[in-house]
Amino acid sequence: MADTRHNEETFEVIAPGHTNESVTEKISGLVLHNNLPRKYLMALAFTGSVALLMIMGVTLVVIFGVGLWGNNQPVGWAFDIINFVWWIGIGHAGTLISAILLLLHQNWRTSINRFAEAMTLFAVAQAGVYPLLHIGRHQYAYWMFPVPNSMGLWPQFRSPLMWDVFAISTYMTVSALFWYVGLVPDLATLRDRAKNPLVKKIFGVAAMGWRGSALHWRRYTMLYLLLAGLSTPLVLSVHTIVSFDFAVGIVPGWHSTIFPPYFVAGAIFAGFAMTLILSIPLREICDLKDFITMRHLENMAKVMLATGLIVFYGYIMEVFFGWYSGSTYEKYMTFQNRMFGPYAWSYWALIFCNGLAPQALWWKHIRTDVRWLFVISLIVSVGMWLERFVIIVTSLSFDFLPGMWALYYPTIVDWMIFIGTIGLFFTMFLVFARVLPVISIAEMRELLHHHKHTSSVAEPQVDGHIRRS
């Protein structure tokens, strides 16, 4: 089907003409058929090559220590915390799409929730690398957990590092459970349609005996809604805790009560940008334009515009509070250092990327053009990284005492690990798209049933709603 705005903007949540059988065959075929598109193989080879940079960088840090990084005094937190917060923010869109939109009965989430949930897990996995490396003595990382031991050690719960450990581990656990529970009916479908005996057995074990009975569906629905209810507060709590890493400090530019809502909105902003970056090539490479329609892309663009306005408001309030505080240090940081200091380029680039560029989404012809959406999403992703750079590096480089001022310059190892994590993230996503359904078959068929029922069209008697295989 041609990728034209006029053809696609008439679609609701699924292109017309599909039956239960065609939906099942189309989505499961991406996993069970061996005819891999050439575009997919080229993309996997490229991202896998980039991921090798991370392996090299992490190996060097483990052997020689964190002295290979550009961290100095006073910039003790640099690329590690910048990239940590950036990756955690990216993971928030998956939880928002899966949990909150489910509870609000937003049907347009159905085509994008599965890979958005996977994106969350892969992003949190990249984020977890940085605290592990940052502590220096990596072999003692388990000390951060309350593990009984003969030395009588216990985590220092007054440390923001500990808050992150518990927030992120909880977030990862609940997100993984939510993702896996949603997969169970689809794993049973793949089990029943697979021809290879080994593949059939692997999917059979993963499906945990699912047979699609009424009892199975009742328990599945209850558990899915329960996990959605548990996941919803995590969207607010996790990045709020991450923002406390900065807000509880007295460093100029950090000590602000606006940080929690500002960080949460920024996380959703960055997460939806990354969801668009993933969904636009995915629908092209895997020919999923019938399922990921322009309505989905436009709705994500609207959410990105709304959260972008909140983030831009946060930037304005930071400047206002710097002036209103009456503090010499806050005024210097807000007006002189950020706007006209040695890192002024990052501040003004941030304003352009997160404040001005998203305003183009007010126009419908921009929101419904995949090329513009992809470019704006890339700009927003760069802008959200620059936001963390401005908050952390600018504030730490110019502290209270001029004698402690020092500029920060990232080293080649810093860049290797960061770029490598991006490559590993996309590699994990591409592998996921090959071995598991990127769109929920069960939810898509239920949505198709609902759509045809409300349209007063007779439901085809093929592969019924209860029989999912």
N, C-alpha and C positions, 0 to 999 in steps of 0.2 A: 504493500500500500504506500502510495507516495507520501512523503513527509511534508505535507503542505499544511499551512495554518487553516485554510478554509475547509479542508476535508476533516481535520481532526478536532476542531473546536466544537463540532456538533456532537461528538461522542460524550456519553455520560461517564460511567466508570469502567466500561468495557465496550469494545467495538461491537456493532450488531453482527448477527449471523453466526454466533458461536453457540455450540451445544455443550453439555457436560462432557461428552466424549472428546470433542475437539479441544476443549480447555485442558483436559487431562493429558491428552496426547501431545499437545503443543509444549506444555511446561515440563512434563516428565521426559519428553524426548530430548531435552537439552542435557539431561543426566544420563539416560540409558542408551542413547545413540552415540556411536563412535565417530561420526563425521564432524570433527572439530573445525570451525571456520578458520580460515587462514589469518583473519584479523585477530582472532583470539590467541592463536599461537604466537603471533608477532608481539602482541601486547604482553603476554606472559613471559616471553624471552626478555623483553626490555625491562619490565619491572623486576624480574628475578636478577638481572644483572645489576640494577640499581641497589637491590637489597644486599648484595655482596659488600657494598660500602659499609653498611652497618656492622656486618660481621667482622670486617677488618678493623673498624673503629673500636668496637667493644673489646676485641681481642687485645688491641694495643693498650686500652685503658686498664684492663685486668692485669696485664703483664707489667706495665710501667707506672700505673697510677693516674690519678686525676690531674696531676701536674701537666699532662699533655693538653688539658683544656686551657682556655684563655682566662679562666677565673683569676681574680686578683683581690687585693685588699683595697677598697671595701666591697667589690662586686663578687661576693662569695657565691651568690646565686646568679647564674647567667643562663646559658643555653639550656641547661638541664631543667630548670624550673620554667623557663619560657616554653619549651617544647612540651613539658609535662602538662601544663595548664592548657595549652593549645589542643593537645590530643584528647584530654578529658572533655573539653568543650565540644569537640567534634562528635563524641559519643552520645551527646544529649539528644540529638534529633531522633535517634533510634528509639529511645525510651518514650519520647513525646509522641511519636507517630504510633507506636505500638500500644501504649497504655492509655494516655490521656484521650487520644482520638477514638480509641475503642470504647472507653467509658462514655464519651460524648456521642457515640453512634454515628461517627463520620465514615460513611462507606468508602470514600475515596482513598482511605488509608490502605485498603486491601491489596492493591497492586504493588505497594512500596514498603509495606511493613516488614516483610521477611528479610530483604537485603539491608534495610535500615537497622534492624536488630543485629544482623551480622556485622554491619559497620561499627556498631557500638562495641561489640566484643573485640574486634580487631584494633579499634582506636585505643581502648583501655589497655590492651596488651602492649601497644607501643608506649603508652604513657608510663606503664609500670617499669619500663627499662630504666628510666631516668632516676627515680629515687634509689633504685638498687645500685646504680653506678655512683650516685652522688655521695653515698655514705663512705666511700673510700675503701673500707674493709668489707668487701662484698661477702666474704665467707661468714660474716656475723649478721647477715641481714635478718636471720630468724629471731634475733633479739628484739625486733620491733613488735613481735607478737607475744601475747601473754602465755608463753609455753613454760610449764613447770620445769625447773632445772636445779641441779645441785648447787649452783653458784648463787641462788637466791635473787637472780636478776628479775626485774619487772619493768615494763615499758614506762617511760616518762610521759604521762598523759597530759602534762602541761605543754608539751612540745607540739607545734603545728605539724611536724613530720608525722607524729603518731595519729593526729586527726586524719591526715590524708590516707594513711595506711588502712585505717578502719573504714573510712568512708568509701574508698575505692574498692576494697575487698568486698564490702557489702554490695556495692553497686554492681560489681562484676558477677557476684554469685546470683543475685536476683535476676539480672539481665540474661545470664546464661540459662537459668531455669525457665524464664519466660520464653526465650527463643526455642529451647528444646521442646517444651510442652506444645508449642504451636506446630512443631515439626512432626509430631508423632503420627497424626493421620496421613500426612504426606509420605512418611517413611513406609507406612503400610501399603500405600498405593504403589510406591516404587517396588516394594517387596513382591507384590502380586503381579506386576507387569514385567519384572526383570526376567531375562532369558538365561543369563549366566548363573549357574548354581551357587558360585561363591558370592556373587553380588547379591543374589536373593537371600542367602543366609546372613550376610552382613546387615542388610536392611531389615531382615526379620528380627534379628537380635535388637537392633536399635529401636524398632517399633514396639517392643515390649508386649507382644501378644495382642496388639490392637486388631479387633475384628469388626469395628463399626457398629456394635450393638447399641441399643437405646441406653443401656446402663453406662457403656463406655462414653457415649456422647454427653450424658448428663454429668458424669464426673469430670470429663474434660472441660465442659463449659464452666463448671463451678471453680475448678482449679485455675483456669485461664483468667477468669474475672478476679479471683483472689490475688493472683500474681500481678494483674494490672493495677489493682488497688494498692499493692505494696510498692510497685514501681513508681507510681505517680509522685509520692512525696520525695522519692530519690532525685527526681528532676530538679527539685528546689533545694534539697538538703546537701547534695554532693558538691555542687559548685558553690553553694553558700559557704561550706566548710573550706573549700579551696580558697575562696576570697578572704576568709579569716586569716589565712597565712600572712596576708598583707595588712588587712584592716586592723589587726590587734597590735601591729607595730607602731612605733612613733616616728618612723622615717617620713620625711616630707613627701607628700604625694600619695601616701598609703593610708594614713590614719583618717579614714572616712567611713561613715555609716552607709553611704550609697553603694559601696562595693558589692554587698550580697545580691541585691536585685539587678544591679548593673552587670555582674558576672553571669548570673543566670540567663538574662536576656542575651548577652553576648555568646554564651554557650549554644543556645538554641539557634541564634543567628548563624554561627559558624557551622553548626551541625546540618542545618538545612542547605547551606551552600555546598557542603560536601556531598549531601544526598543528591543534589542536582548534578554535581560533577560526576557522580557514579551512575545515576540513572540515565542521563542523556547518551553516553556511549553504550551503556548496557542494552538499551532498547534498539540501538542501531546494530551492534555486533550480534546479538541474539535474536533479532527480528521480533521484538516484543512490543511493537508500536500499537498492536491491538489491545494490549493490557495496560501498558504505561502510556496513557494518552496525554493529550495536551491539557486536559482538565487537571490531571495530577501535577504536571509541571507548573501550571499556572497557580494552583493552590499553594504549592510549595513556595513559589515566588512571592505570593501575597503574605505568607507567614514570615518569609525572610524580610520583606519590606517593613512589616509591623515591628518585628524585633529589632531591625536596623534603626528604626526611629527611636526606640527606647535606648539603644546603645548611644546614638548621637546625642540624645537628651542627657545621657550620663556624662558625655564629654563636656557639654556646655555647663552642667552643674559642677563638674570638677573645677572649671575655671572660675565659676561664680563663688564657690566655697573657698577657693584659694584667696580671692579678693576679700570676701566677707569675714574670713577667720581673723584677720588683723595680724596674723603671724608673719613675721619677716621671712621665715624659712619657706612657708607655704607659698607666699607671693613670689619669692624668687624661683621656686621650683615650677610653679604653674605658668608664670608669664615669661620670665627671662630664660630659664634653662630649657624648658621643653620647646618653647616657640622659637627661640633665637640662639640657643646654645649649640654645642658641637653635634648633638643628635637631633637638631631641628628638622633635618631631612626626614627622619622617621616619623616625627609628629605630623608634619604636613602631608606626608604620604598616607598616614593613617586616616587623617581627616578626609582625604580624597577617596580612599578605598572604602571606608565604612560609613562615611557621612554623605558624600556627594554621588558616587557611582550608583548606589542602590536606588536613588531617587528616580532613575530612569524606569523603574518598575511600576511607577504610577501609570504609565501608558500601556494599554492592552496589547498593542502591536509589538511591544518589547517583551511583555510577559508571555506571549504566544509564539515567539521566535526562538527556536532552540539554540541558535548560534549566539544571540545576545544573552540568553540565560546562562549559557556555559561560560561566556567571557565574564559576565558580572559575578558569577559564582567563584570563578578563579580570583578575581579582584578582591572579593570579600574574604576569601580564605587567606590571601596575603595580608589584607588589612587586619584581620584578627590576630595573626602572628605578630604583626607590627605593634598592635595594641599591647600585647604582653611584653614586647621588647621595650616599649616606651615606659610602661609602668615599672618594670624591674630595673633595667639598666640605667635609665636616666635618673631615677630616684637614688639608686645606690651609688652611682658614680660621683654624685655631688651631695654629700651628707652635710651634717651640721658644721664640721670643722674643715676649713680649706686645706689644712695640712693632710687630711685624709682623702682628698679628691684624687681620682685616677680614672682614666678612660679605659673602657673595655673593648678588646678586639678579639673576636672568635678566631680560633685556630683551625687548621685544616681538619683536625680530628673532630672538632665540634661540628663542622659542616658534614663530614663523612657520616657521623652517627645520625644527624638530623635527616639528611637526604636519604640515607639508607633506611630509616624507619618509614619514610614515605613509600619507598620501593617495596618494602616488606608488607606494608598495609595493602597496597594494590595487588601484590602477589597473592596474599591470603584471600583477598576478595575474589580474584579471578579463579583460584582453586575452588573456593566455595561455590562459585557459579557453575562449576563443572561437576561437582560431586553431590550437590544438594539442590532442591528446587529454589530458585531465587524469588519465586512468587508462590504464595500459599495456594495450593490446588484446592484444598477443602474450602477455604474461605472464598475463593474466587467462584467456585461452583455454587456455593450458598448464595453469593451475591447475584449470580446469573439467575438462579431460581427466583430470588426475590424480585429482580428486575423484570423478568418475564411475567411473574405473577401480577405485579402492579400494572404491567402493560396489557393485561388481559389476553396474553398469548398462551396457548396451550403448551405445557411443559413436555418436551420430548421424552418418550419412555425409554431412554438409554442411560444406563449407569446412574441410577437414581440417587437422591440426596443422601439416603442412609448408607447405601452401598458405595464406599469410597474407593474401592480398588478397581 
